[in-house]
Amino acid sequence: MATNKDIYGEVFTPTELIQELLDHLPKNVWTQPNLHWLDPCAGTGNFFDAVLPRLMEGLEDAIPNATVRKKHILHNMLTMVEFNPVNVRRLRYKYPITNIIQGDFLDNTVIDDSKKIYDIILANPPYQSPKHESYTGSAGNRTLWDLFIKKAMSICRHGSFLGWITPSNWRRPEHPLFPILYDKILYIHIYDKSAGKKIFGAQTRFDLYVITSEGYSQKPIPLLVDEHGETYHNKIIPKNWPFYPNFLYEKIKLLLISRENDGKGQNASELLTSKGALHPEKLGIPVIYDSSLYDARVLTKRPTHIHKFPVIHTLTTKGMGIRYTKHKSDKQFGVPKVILNFNEKQYPVNDYTGKYGMSQLSFGIPIRTEPEGERMIQCMETPVFQDVLKATKWGSFQTDYRMFKYFRRDFVNILCPSTSKKNVSTRRLPSVKHNRTQKK
């Protein structure tokens, strides 16, 4: 039987998360009687159930009479939009004089984009659209939460505040929302996968954050709480970050192209195009990746007289998963590189001879010599590098190749200074039979 989550994309928000969000709104929003508040996906009214008593207390001086005060709040300050007609009936029973709109928030006939009248917008938007609907979001045709953010940003007033509970994907490199949000954060709490499982029944990270409609890339984020609970008060300056990791901020900051006040490179904000991609002329690691050059669907599992060039498709504890192509591109073949995979754990290969191509599941970091590749692999096997990988997994378990584009080319020297050329041992590529490595 279909649930409300299936039909309407509903997600229940626990009261403690709502209270945390409200705690980090500016204090003066509770004492201003002329602000307009909006919940664009109201559900059964949990957000405004928590907002109402705070406004009742905060507006006591402005409107002393409690009855008049409550009527003013419900009638003049609060607006709710809800898609589920059953929830709309409940809301209208609970809040009979409040402006409650039944409809799809993303439909311009429901909320007109041209009317920028809202001062506070709060929501835990549905993560994906109902199965009978289709939207074009940032991560597929059914993603929805990012569209809610973009819509909300288009209807809020200058100087407004927005509170969100969403997946963590937006913090990854080159996500289209990152250039929109990265310099507007007043507060963010990064929750790990175990919290996502406990609270929402899905083992995925989520973020709780308050933003302002105006960006301040030069100013630090007032408070960031990472997924380990470590707090950063006015330490994270947005312009220096092309993405926000889950934790390990001080360590990862050292690896980035941009270094604060050291005269090397550009600010992270200057490295981004309007779409969040890296300007090609800026110097990070020139990661070798192509999602379509060697699509696994057109590769063979065994070599033939036509398909004879080896392509690394997977890298696991069992070794290299090899496919074969008939096309030998000089973009990958003949290029010395360390090859990694999209897996959660890495089993890198030192392809210093440029013997292999790479499918859409693998990517390469260019190297100049075999010892350089070995040193890089030694670093990648250390606990500190494994922590960097854990800190840079956002919406899924996969390693994101885009992260390396923003790393300094000497990141190994910074991350693993004790790994020297003197203790590098030569690691030969294992022999390959069909699509698996053979243990010797």
FENPE-V19835 format. One record per helix or strand of 2 or more residues. SS is the DSSP state (@ for helix, = for strand). FROM is the first residue (numbers start at 1). TO is the last residue. If there is no record, write none. Layout:
BEGIN
((SS,FROM,TO) (SS,FROM,TO))
END
This chain:
BEGIN
((@,4,8) (@,15,23) (@,27,31) (=,37,39) (@,46,58) (@,66,77) (=,78,82) (@,85,94) (=,99,102) (=,118,123) (@,145,155) (=,156,167) (@,169,171) (@,178,181) (=,185,191) (@,193,200) (=,206,212) (=,223,225) (=,231,232) (@,238,240) (@,249,255) (@,268,271) (@,296,298) (=,309,316) (=,319,325) (=,337,341) (=,349,351) (=,357,358) (=,362,366) (@,370,380) (@,383,391) (@,401,406) (@,411,415) (@,421,423) (=,432,433) (=,436,437))
END
